[in-house]
């Protein structure tokens, strides 16, 4: 029988797939990825690079009107990887990160 895990997230995640630019602070990773879901406190992305827990990231993405309840917005987030999920097929890796801070950018 499955055991229900207590929810550890502080904010509700929105299931939404948007392109995201991922850059590690150590410069080893710089690529385009795809979100699975996000909130103001965290994000889950699928990436082709192997990231480790504790890795610091810069994420740049466009939040669509469905999320902002207004116009689309470019945001830059500073985040830290808290969980890595290997894909059984050996394809993309799932990465959960907590957002430490974010900044709304001017329209590009």
Phi, psi and omega in degrees: 000129182293143178260129178284124177276143176291144179290127181255352182284143179271341180230151179289131177276143177254122178287109182207135179256113176225149176294146179218139174269125182246130179221124177278148181294338179275357177082000182285332184236130172209107186202170172267143181219190182223135176281155170256318177201164180203162174212182178287347182246353181194167182210149173238125181234154171256124183229156178271352181262147177277112176254156181248154175303138181092346180297134179269135184232154166245126181240131176237126181209165177255121176275126181284165180304330179297335181265319183276344185060025178207226177278163174294149183224133170281135176226149175241124183244142169258124187221165179230131181291128179247341180204143177234129179244115178288142176274133182297332182274359179077017180267230182295153179256137176272133183231122174260132181225143175269134180274122180275321177198157176214156182227133174281128183262157174293154180304135182264000000 
